[in-house]
Amino acid sequence: MSVSRAIAVTAILIVVAVVVAAFVTIGSPKHARAEALDRQRVLDLGDTATGLHEDYGAGPLPAALPQPRHDPVSAKPYEYQRLGGNRYRLCATFELPTPPEQRAGPYVNTFWRHPAGRFCYTLDAGSRVESTL
């Protein structure tokens, strides 16, 4: 094997190693997209909850959301169910569980944690909405 061929093979192996290390460290583009979509779902549910608390905190909740938000992939409205009194449920289908770095810590809101799949949050319009940050 010539020196130039050995250098080329070594360079290719280094590039492959860097790409593999990047995927292990930050995940695949598909995984990153799924995390971004789940973040959008949590933000949508948080905004919906804030609107309900501001508009209906002192009165009866609506039977259906007046301006429902929609899932960024399926385009279906998020599920809303009035439970009685000021209590209600908001549901979404998440692609991944909440990432580990968002599960605990002094500055992490644990209310909006979720598993992968369909998950519902039960809220009370008469109380404060948890920040989605």
C-alpha positions in Angstrom: 0.0 0.0 0.0 1.4 3.4 -0.9 1.8 6.2 1.5 -0.8 8.4 -0.2 -3.3 5.5 -0.1 -2.6 4.9 3.6 -3.2 8.6 4.3 -6.5 8.6 2.4 -7.7 5.5 4.3 -6.7 7.1 7.6 -8.5 10.3 6.7 -11.7 8.4 5.8 -11.6 6.4 9.0 -11.2 9.7 11.0 -14.2 11.3 9.2 -16.3 8.2 9.9 -15.3 8.2 13.5 -16.2 11.9 13.9 -19.6 11.3 12.2 -20.3 8.3 14.5 -19.2 10.3 17.6 -21.5 13.1 16.5 -24.5 10.8 16.2 -23.8 9.2 19.6 -23.4 12.6 21.2 -26.2 14.7 19.7 -28.4 12.0 18.1 -29.6 11.5 14.6 -31.4 14.2 12.7 -34.6 12.2 13.0 -34.2 12.1 16.8 -33.5 15.9 16.9 -36.6 16.5 14.7 -38.8 14.3 17.1 -37.5 16.3 20.1 -38.3 19.6 18.4 -41.8 18.4 17.5 -42.4 17.3 21.1 -41.2 20.7 22.4 -43.7 22.3 20.0 -46.5 20.1 21.4 -45.7 21.1 25.0 -45.6 24.8 24.0 -48.9 24.4 22.2 -50.5 22.7 25.2 -49.1 25.3 27.6 -50.4 28.2 25.4 -53.8 26.5 25.3 -53.8 26.1 29.1 -52.8 29.7 29.6 -55.7 30.9 27.4 -58.2 28.7 29.2 -57.0 30.0 32.6 -57.1 33.6 31.5 -60.5 33.3 29.7 -62.4 30.8 31.9 -60.6 30.8 35.3 -63.6 32.3 37.1 -66.3 30.7 35.0 -67.5 27.5 33.5 -65.1 25.9 30.9 -66.2 25.6 27.3 -67.4 22.3 26.0 -64.9 22.6 23.2 -61.9 24.8 22.6 -62.9 28.0 20.8 -59.5 28.1 18.9 -57.9 24.7 19.1 -54.2 24.3 18.3 -53.2 21.4 16.1 -50.5 18.8 16.2 -47.6 19.8 14.0 -47.4 16.4 12.3 -51.0 15.0 12.1 -52.7 18.4 11.9 -55.4 17.1 14.2 -56.5 19.3 17.1 -55.1 18.4 20.5 -57.6 16.6 22.7 -59.5 18.6 25.2 -61.9 17.3 27.7 -63.9 19.2 30.3 -63.9 17.2 33.6 -66.2 19.2 35.8 -65.8 22.4 37.8 -62.6 24.1 36.6 -60.8 20.8 35.9 -60.0 19.8 32.3 -57.6 17.5 30.4 -55.3 18.2 27.5 -53.8 15.3 25.5 -51.2 14.9 22.8 -49.2 12.1 21.3 -45.5 12.5 21.8 -42.8 10.8 19.7 -40.3 10.5 22.6 -40.2 10.7 26.3 -39.1 14.0 27.9 -35.3 14.2 27.4 -33.3 13.3 30.5 -31.9 16.8 30.9 -35.4 18.2 31.1 -36.6 15.7 33.8 -35.1 17.1 36.9 -33.1 20.0 38.3 -33.6 23.3 40.2 -34.7 25.2 37.1 -36.7 22.5 35.3 -40.5 22.4 35.4 -41.4 18.8 35.9 -45.1 19.3 35.3 -44.8 19.0 31.5 -42.8 15.8 31.5 -44.3 13.1 29.3 -43.6 9.5 28.1 -43.6 8.6 24.4 -47.1 8.0 23.0 -50.4 9.5 24.0 -50.3 11.4 27.3 -52.8 13.6 29.1 -52.3 16.5 31.5 -55.0 17.2 34.0 -55.3 20.9 34.9 -57.5 23.3 36.9 -58.4 26.6 35.3 -58.7 28.2 38.7 -55.0 27.7 39.5 -51.7 28.9 38.0 -50.5 27.4 34.8 -47.0 25.8 35.0 -44.5 27.4 32.7 -43.5 25.2 29.8 -39.8 26.3 30.0 
